[in-house]
Amino acid sequence: MVERYPEGMEAILAYLSRKFRLPIYITEHGSASQDEQFREGDLRQNLAALHRSMQAGVDVRGFFYWSLLDNFEWQFGYTKKFGLLAVDFTDKTLPRSPKPLATVYERICRSNTL
């Protein structure tokens, strides 16, 4: 079972905003799972938490999904799947294909709505 806590992001953003009074950029956010429904729910819940933080006055200037591609993780090798695009590591040409979350994230970004 993977545990996620979007309310924790709200709490830390509020704390950082009060303590440092600087713009905030979230440079890595995503979840490693083969379950695309879980990943979609996780993304939506955390973006909703981010939106609530911004509505409360936290100056968030950027949010960057981690990561574009499935990649190598030092502790886990190629077993963790974070990417918006799948990479076929069994093929020496490393073909890439969009995962369902890529389409969901594109719609969210284009419409600026959840």
C-alpha positions, 0 to 999 in steps of 0.5 A: 500500500502506498501512502500519500498525504496531500494535506501534508503538502498544504501544511508544509507550503503554509509553513514555508510561506510564513517562514521564508516569504519567498516564491515557491517552486515545486520541482518534483512531484509524482508517484511511482506506481503501475496503477494509473488510476492511483496516479491520477487520483494522487495527482488530482488530490495534490493539485487540489491541495496546491490550489487550496494553498494558493487560495490561502495566499501561498505564492507558488510560481511553478509545479513540475511533474516528476518525471517525463520518462520512466527512468533509473532510480539509484535504489530501485533500478528501473522498477519504479515507474514515475513517468508520464511516458513509458520507456521500453527498456527491453528494446535497445531503441528505447521506444516511448509511449504516453501513459494514460496519466499523460493525457490527464495531465495535459487536459489539466494543464490546458484547461487549468482545471481539475 
